[in-house]
Amino acid sequence: MPRRRLLLHVALGCLATWLFVGVGMAAPSKIATAGIGDDYEERLKPGVCWCHKGQGTWAYLRSPLKPPKEPPRCGLLLHGGDCGKRPRPKGQRAMCWSGNKKSCFWKRHCISYDIQCSVCWTDEECEACDEAIGGPDKKKGDWLAKRLAREAEVLGKKNLVIVRSPHFYVITNLHRKVKLDTRKGGRRLMTAHEVAHLYAQRCEQAYNDFVHWFGGPIGFTKPTAVFVVDTEVEFRKVGERYFGRGGIHMNYAFGHHDRISDGVSGNGFVVAAQRENSDQNMHAYCRHQIGHILFSCWTLNNGFEDHCPRWAWCGAAHFLEKLIDPLHEGYATFCYGEASKGGTGPMAKWPKRVKKLAGRGPEPIETFFGRNSLSALRYEDHLRAWSFMDLGLREDRTRWLKMLKRLRNAQDEAIAFKEELGVTPEVFHQRWTERLLGERDTIGPEKKPDEDITDPLVRELMKVEESENADLLAGRIRGLDVIEDVRAARLLLRFMDHESDLVRETIHLVLTKTKNAEVLKYLSEEGLGDPRWVVRAGVTRALGQLKHEPARYTIETLLTDRSWLVRANAAYALQQIGNRISRRQLLRRLSEKDPKAWISACDAYAAFPGRSKDATLQIMPYVEHKLWQVRLTACRALRRVGTADCLDLLIKRFREETGRLRRELYAALVGVSGHDEGMNPVAWEKWWRDQQEKHGGLPPKPVKEP
């Protein structure tokens, strides 16, 4: 990821507050934050513009080009305002921000979407823009050049562009062959450079949509490869090179191999303009394939039919595809088999056709579930799969996700529906039919009178639920004392994203008292997989303080969560649980880009004993970080885990730092070297130079006399 020289609005002096309370305040405003998980719904509210936090609209980024037709992800622009008049992000140079050149706009786009682009990286037209995206950086430039050379072996050098975003690796040679529909009318041919940027943006937005509706975790760490090509011939070449044979268009489950782009990606797909005929159809196709890929890696990495029923797999893909309004006018993509092109159907007519299907009485749901292969699914099955997924997520989301998680763990539909939805598949199917025909208001259970009003716990929970004042709500939550019932835990998680710090902290204190196995299981399974980042962060922290070892594996997956607070709390929780196995996962997070999450990961890693050269080399760059809190953490970590590789850097910084950091550097020097030259940097330099001349490094440890 490019090294930015732009300023971050961070106040890391309050790190403890951010890690363990930090929900009531907004995350620090960074110029380049690709993920929008923390504010997905907030940024779409009327009048709200959070484009400065990342994934900004083309209007905000001062595009000289007309923006794409799809709705903007900005509440201000979406409801008639103009976020293009908003002030530039703090730290962004006015010279670059006000530039009307296309090259300047694409570099602003790189910053906002946190991407590296092979064209932007080599363009030197604007020095201010070059600094903003991290150039010149020889290592990053060499990597992009190497990837261009390797991908050119398949697609040729002409017009080839590569863009690397946080979750996707986009490769395209589609140059001036496809027209883009713009929001204010009109169409224009897109260059390969624009195609690469636009599809990286669209793919990241599809990723955010999926994680918002389904929650996490997503079981892969490498980016998904997206090949956007021109012709059918190139489509087959990509399939032959990366997906097994010509004609196969994707690998959906994550693979731990170097098959795709020399191991850059673990899964991916290819889309060809010649096959899809328009940019709108290509966009729909991409969202559909991303839905397939993410669902096959959701909660666990397994795409086989027993863990990934094909009706749900296709339903998730159709749901993600239909979330963008303009695509309702287009066509749905669905596959008949891995090697076939697949079929399409008019998406705008789907609601009417589903209703018509329900009215005439479709075949039994058991027959529908029994078609567990792509080749067996018919057009009507795709309609029903989409409708199930759409209504389930919109009207009974919590229970629907629990049911899907059971299916992902190879449980039969009959058991999963009964256990989580409280009805048999047949009864669910009847509800679905009644819902479509207007005979019931929701696909979920209808509200019933309070049958359990005599249950003391129910009475207490009702009091909690009816409390609107934050102080009163916190007091009633404290009154629950120890949570011994899943019903109480479920209610508390509902309030865990409350705007009041007092309410959230009270919930946390109450949860950390529980010893009940069922409650702990609920928190480990449902709490850690909640779609709301605030809940995932709070539950992770609580389970860490409870040292709940069974949740360790799931918490390790949250080290790559889209929210910095979840990642930070996951590292803290693993530190509290104290299983040395987690050290390997924490080592991978020492390349974390968010400074707050990095501090937590580094502290957690250093809590486990043992010196490590790999860790030392990853921590060393942070000794020179611009934020003193990061430098402080790096020094303290090297004191515990550092090897001789860091001594030159520590001595150099020891000569430059003052105050507390100087004392921490001194402690790190003593800890790593096992020697003490006091507070004199010159003495340390002379001692280390002598040791290198005599021993080639640190002197051998003296042999202890028996």
Disulfide bonds with the S-S distance in Angstrom:
Cys96-Cys129 2.46
